[in-house]
């Protein structure tokens, strides 16, 4: 048995058969202990603390088995009191104990808790010991006979609760997940160093100054070279008067940039990748640790359930079984279980509906409900009110035959459901594509001429895009989109009236109630599209061959881009118009349901199938209708879903 002690902490533990428990890795020029990685690496801390906090807040309950179908929770037993207050007369809480155990398991794949005994040998306290301080001692290859804690004290194996994971060559050691993340963490460490060096350099790109040797002239003397370096550093670097400015060079000198700029280094993408890799190593769904690229309301709820079933489930089982085998057995026939039901319960409405269905009758008295709402009790309010439809042999739940409270009795015969298709009429799409193609073609010819004139006087650079009057093009595009919006709304209103059983020829579309929305939408889309055009032109000017890149870009504007914008814009306006027309017929109390119509719909749309919300509300993906412009392009494009709108026909529409 041997160990290496550094700074009062064990760095390496060797067990029987040559087993080694590594607890540090090399980052740059220094060896860093795993606990230090938790302190330094924000991605590791985020995931580990997430797991530790979510488990530490769960109660660890003590139970006594009464029969195969019954059990009794024990709250006044010494074991229950010990877990509630692990070390009496100190500030150690149950949360603190569990946080330490889970964090050590995540960082070292090992955790140690020392039992404190009184004079009679009974366990009266629990002390968590940092895993880096503990070294298993001697024993067989099955289990150690003692544990040595940094500082010299040795604790018998029976007085230590030892939790650990899996190691390929030992039955009493684990393998830290940080080992599998070694290369990722080293890369993150080096990226952080580079970023810090860049900021120390004033966030300016590193480079060097090149000076040609004058023809027939003498090269610099060592003294002249050193004087130039000193004067340049004093003037343009650090806190010099010209720091951040443009240096003035002489004698044909040129400045040659070197190194990676922040964009090329992809700092944001690299950090996100590191967090994703760390989350994957600990089996944590990415949205739960702040990676929200593909998060929606519905999949966040599903991943919350996944967290307590698949992510935390194995850890919870590992902890309560270890505490049962190494602690609860000393207190008799008892077993432990984490209370995860509190986390897996639905909303109050879902719990109430499930409870009334499960019981087959109302399950709360009037006074219990009033107490929840901070109201005083009423005489006679302690009796359950049982409706006639849930008497024995009747309905299974008082909700089964309950009418929809939003629909009046005298209006039930007027309730109607219509199915509104996604997408705009084909004639509206064709017109939009033709007008946008003409606009982008005109814009491309103008910009090509303007940037070509700039090329004649100086090489093309990103700054050439500043000569373009982007405000003018934004205003022109807004005017074009306004016309497209009105024509699309008119055609879509006719289609919606036909879908609702109304003769479209007998009712002309009046855009006056929607004109403000149509104009604001056109202005917003024009602003976003013009900003995209500006960025595309700047990117083309930064390439290796700007003229060729601009030619390809302008060709795509009047073809594929015009078609894509036409399809997206008309689908969005058509969705708005159809929902607006349905609101006129049914009123604001109508409800809409998302329906998928294709055999193999997008997975994100499939999860929405059947979801119902008020007509003015948003679905869980943030969209108000299929093809809504708030969705990413890949979600809205060519969507074949439809809405089922249910409501009561207004009297004048009967």
SULMO-V537113 format. One line per field, one symbol per residue. phi: phi as a letter, one per 20 degrees, with the letter a starting at -180 (. if undefined). A space follows every 10 residues. Layout:
# SULMO-V537113
phi: ???
This chain:
# SULMO-V537113
phi: .bbddcmncf ebdddgmnfc dfcbbedmed edfgfffgfe effffgffff ffffefeffd edcdfebfdb bcfdddfgff ffffcgcgmc efdfffffff ffffffedmb bcceeddefe nffcaccfdg ffedcfdlme febfeacdeg oofddggfdc eddbedcfcb ecbccfgfff egffffffff ffffffffff emldffabdd cfeffmdeff egffffffff ffffeddldf fdgneefedb lmfcedfbne egffflffff ffffffffff fdmdgggfdn edgcecgfff fffffggeed eegffffgff fffffdcfgf doecbdbfee ffeefefgff ffffffffem agccefffff ffdldffdfm eedfedfffd fgneffbfef dffffedfgf dffefbdcdd feneggffff ffffffffff ffffffffff ffffffebff cgfffffeef ffffffffff ffffffffff fffffffffe ndfffebffd effdffffff ffffffffff ffffffffff feffcggfff ffffffgedf ffffffffff ffffffffff fffffenfef cccfcedefc fgfffffegn fdbgfeedff eneeagngff fggfeeflfd fbddddadff gfdf
